[in-house]
Amino acid sequence: MVCTVTVLIAGGGIAGLTMALTCHQIGVPALVLESVRTMAPLGVGINLQPNAIRELCDLGFADDLDRIGIEATEWALVGRGGNDVWAEERGRSAGYRWPQYSVHRGELQMLLYRAVIDRLGPDAILTGHRVTGYHTAVDGVVAHVDTRDGKADEFSGSVLLAADGLHSAVRAQMHPDQPEPHWGGQILWRGATPGPPVRSGACFTLVGTPDQRFVHYPISSIDPDTGLQLQNWIAELTVDPSGGVVQSSWNKEVDIDEFLPAFADWTFDWLDIPSLVRGAPAVWEFPMVDRNPVDRWVDGRTCLIGDAAHVMYPVGSNGASQAIVDARVMGAKFLEHGVGPDAAEAFEEQLLEPMSKLVLRNRGHGPIGILGVVEERCGGYFDDIDDVIPRDEIEVFMSNYKAAAGFAIDALNAAPSTIQSGARVAP
Ligand SMILES: Cc1cc2nc3c(=O)[nH]c(=O)nc-3n(C[C@H](O)[C@H](O)[C@H](O)COP(=O)(O)OP(=O)(O)OC[C@H]3O[C@@H](n4cnc5c(N)ncnc54)[C@H](O)[C@@H]3O)c2cc1C
């Protein structure tokens, strides 16, 4: 056994790194065991909701987020014919106390990684260390680890928090009978292309239907010399899932001919989708998968957080946001119950049920469900949306989704900080 530390964290993604920073804030030693040998800024754009931005600001990242993120001020659903179904303000423009940001996922991860090194020290994260399982000991928990030099080793701690994502080894041990990730036939192709600002230049736009759609939002500010912005985009098609899902990572590069023909005539006076796709230097494929909810995240002193606990379809821009919130809620439970199984139980008690419901809600298209209603009623082509769907119906749908995902404006603005400034776990 090479090391004993209070909180062991499996995985240095957004959940694991936020967890380490939260432990540091509340005075609890933590060690991150990350399987990749070198941290690299993988992925393309993600949106972070105000509930997550609030937590990152409490961790001292307000200025950094302003530097790496683009404040999203508008969110729009657009029908297949190119006309607005719904447009609403987002972030501070909508009245939240915190912004919504579009960021490059890899840049966010590297920001958190460097902060862990700065604040906890370079030994607080061991890359090239894959957690393969765990066992509960008399007064703690032991993580089984394949180390960088190819040896099997053990690390002990008071708790093990599994932030090891979709393919979590810890979850696989906790739930040995769980099925493979669930795939409903949706495939995403993702890229980023320099292009002219679209709409307000700060808008998240979703065009199409639940079965064929195009998501777009900027992830850089407008270059003063060229007038262009880096435009993050996702094209999505639903295919017959009976062949089964083959892979799911952030970095399978593919050719645009695999999907562009389906979007060939998606050209509107405000957005030329085929040109945007053709201009991307690289395109990545990602089958949209989740996992069936489970009835427990806790086994003694081991607890799942982030995607390991509740990976969900990315239809509501809230998986990473929730991963951040998870880490903060766990920190609050440590403050309340001490670092041990009671905190893990309290975390599960608060979040398992609502998150399991959200996983299933996202499987049913989340907020994009409105485009399905429009498709059913008029095939996606209309002159006046009020003839197709009343505004009240959309408003109710949207507020219900925000409440379920934890970012209803009034509730979030009124809620006290998850972790009060200066709070420390009693020694
Ligand atoms: C296409 C797409 C678009 C998305 N868009 C958004 C969005 O707009 N907004 C949003 O909030 N969310 C979005 N998400 C979801 C978001 O990316 C995830 O919810 C988030 O990355 C989860 O973070 P995590 O740290 O829990 O897991 P991960 O990011 O998967 O990190 C897990 C980490 O653990 C490491 N690891 C894996 N196995 C082991 C092991 N056995 N031992 C040690 N380390 C291990 C991995 O290398 C990785 O570093 C999107 C997801 C996808 C797929």
The ligand as an SDF file (V2000), in Angstrom:
LIG
                    3D

 53 58  0  0  0  0  0  0  0  0999 V2000
  -21.4310   15.3680  -27.3310 C   0  0  0  0  0  0  0  0  0  0  0  0
  -21.5410   15.8380  -25.9280 C   0  0  0  0  0  0  0  0  0  0  0  0
  -21.8910   17.1530  -25.6540 C   0  0  0  0  0  0  0  0  0  0  0  0
  -21.9970   17.6030  -24.3430 C   0  0  0  0  0  0  0  0  0  0  0  0
  -22.3620   18.9010  -24.1020 N   0  0  0  0  0  0  0  0  0  0  0  0
  -22.5110   19.3090  -22.8260 C   0  0  0  0  0  0  0  0  0  0  0  0
  -22.8810   20.6600  -22.5230 C   0  0  0  0  0  0  0  0  0  0  0  0
  -23.0850   21.4850  -23.4090 O   0  0  0  0  0  0  0  0  0  0  0  0
  -23.0050   21.0180  -21.2070 N   0  0  0  0  0  0  0  0  0  0  0  0
  -22.7820   20.1350  -20.1900 C   0  0  0  0  0  0  0  0  0  0  0  0
  -22.9110   20.5310  -19.0060 O   0  0  0  0  0  0  0  0  0  0  0  0
  -22.4290   18.8600  -20.4450 N   0  0  0  0  0  0  0  0  0  0  0  0
  -22.2820   18.4240  -21.7270 C   0  0  0  0  0  0  0  0  0  0  0  0
  -21.9180   17.1490  -21.9770 N   0  0  0  0  0  0  0  0  0  0  0  0
  -21.7230   16.2260  -20.8620 C   0  0  0  0  0  0  0  0  0  0  0  0
  -20.3630   16.3940  -20.2050 C   0  0  0  0  0  0  0  0  0  0  0  0
  -19.3350   16.3680  -21.1660 O   0  0  0  0  0  0  0  0  0  0  0  0
  -20.1580   15.2850  -19.1890 C   0  0  0  0  0  0  0  0  0  0  0  0
  -21.3030   15.1820  -18.3910 O   0  0  0  0  0  0  0  0  0  0  0  0
  -18.9610   15.6120  -18.3040 C   0  0  0  0  0  0  0  0  0  0  0  0
  -17.7830   15.6270  -19.0820 O   0  0  0  0  0  0  0  0  0  0  0  0
  -18.8440   14.5680  -17.1930 C   0  0  0  0  0  0  0  0  0  0  0  0
  -17.6820   14.8030  -16.4530 O   0  0  0  0  0  0  0  0  0  0  0  0
  -17.0800   13.6550  -15.5720 P   0  0  0  0  0  0  0  0  0  0  0  0
  -15.8710   14.2600  -14.9450 O   0  0  0  0  0  0  0  0  0  0  0  0
  -18.1180   13.0630  -14.7030 O   0  0  0  0  0  0  0  0  0  0  0  0
  -16.6590   12.5010  -16.5750 O   0  0  0  0  0  0  0  0  0  0  0  0
  -15.5880   12.5190  -17.7460 P   0  0  0  0  0  0  0  0  0  0  0  0
  -15.5040   13.8460  -18.3840 O   0  0  0  0  0  0  0  0  0  0  0  0
  -15.8530   11.3370  -18.5820 O   0  0  0  0  0  0  0  0  0  0  0  0
  -14.1970   12.2890  -16.9800 O   0  0  0  0  0  0  0  0  0  0  0  0
  -13.8380   11.0220  -16.4710 C   0  0  0  0  0  0  0  0  0  0  0  0
  -12.3400   11.0400  -16.2190 C   0  0  0  0  0  0  0  0  0  0  0  0
  -11.9620    9.8130  -15.5980 O   0  0  0  0  0  0  0  0  0  0  0  0
  -10.8750    9.2290  -16.2810 C   0  0  0  0  0  0  0  0  0  0  0  0
  -11.0310    7.7840  -16.1090 N   0  0  0  0  0  0  0  0  0  0  0  0
  -11.8490    6.9370  -16.7660 C   0  0  0  0  0  0  0  0  0  0  0  0
  -11.7530    5.7040  -16.2600 N   0  0  0  0  0  0  0  0  0  0  0  0
  -10.8600    5.7670  -15.2550 C   0  0  0  0  0  0  0  0  0  0  0  0
  -10.3500    4.8230  -14.3200 C   0  0  0  0  0  0  0  0  0  0  0  0
  -10.7620    3.5590  -14.3470 N   0  0  0  0  0  0  0  0  0  0  0  0
   -9.4370    5.2120  -13.3920 N   0  0  0  0  0  0  0  0  0  0  0  0
   -9.0240    6.5120  -13.3630 C   0  0  0  0  0  0  0  0  0  0  0  0
   -9.4570    7.4600  -14.2210 N   0  0  0  0  0  0  0  0  0  0  0  0
  -10.3850    7.0840  -15.1470 C   0  0  0  0  0  0  0  0  0  0  0  0
  -11.0110    9.7140  -17.7230 C   0  0  0  0  0  0  0  0  0  0  0  0
   -9.7720    9.6830  -18.3980 O   0  0  0  0  0  0  0  0  0  0  0  0
  -11.5230   11.1250  -17.5020 C   0  0  0  0  0  0  0  0  0  0  0  0
  -10.4600   12.0570  -17.3210 O   0  0  0  0  0  0  0  0  0  0  0  0
  -21.7680   16.7000  -23.2790 C   0  0  0  0  0  0  0  0  0  0  0  0
  -21.3990   15.3800  -23.5380 C   0  0  0  0  0  0  0  0  0  0  0  0
  -21.2880   14.9500  -24.8530 C   0  0  0  0  0  0  0  0  0  0  0  0
  -20.9000   13.5340  -25.1040 C   0  0  0  0  0  0  0  0  0  0  0  0
  1  2  1  0
  2  3  1  0
  2 52  2  0
  3  4  2  0
  4  5  1  0
  4 50  1  0
  5  6  2  0
  6  7  1  0
  6 13  1  0
  7  8  2  0
  7  9  1  0
  9 10  1  0
 10 11  2  0
 10 12  1  0
 12 13  2  0
 13 14  1  0
 14 15  1  0
 14 50  1  0
 15 16  1  0
 16 17  1  0
 16 18  1  0
 18 19  1  0
 18 20  1  0
 20 21  1  0
 20 22  1  0
 22 23  1  0
 23 24  1  0
 24 25  2  0
 24 26  1  0
 24 27  1  0
 27 28  1  0
 28 29  2  0
 28 30  1  0
 28 31  1  0
 31 32  1  0
 32 33  1  0
 33 34  1  0
 33 48  1  0
 34 35  1  0
 35 36  1  0
 35 46  1  0
 36 37  1  0
 36 45  1  0
 37 38  2  0
 38 39  1  0
 39 40  1  0
 39 45  2  0
 40 41  1  0
 40 42  2  0
 42 43  1  0
 43 44  2  0
 44 45  1  0
 46 47  1  0
 46 48  1  0
 48 49  1  0
 50 51  2  0
 51 52  1  0
 52 53  1  0
M  END
$$$$
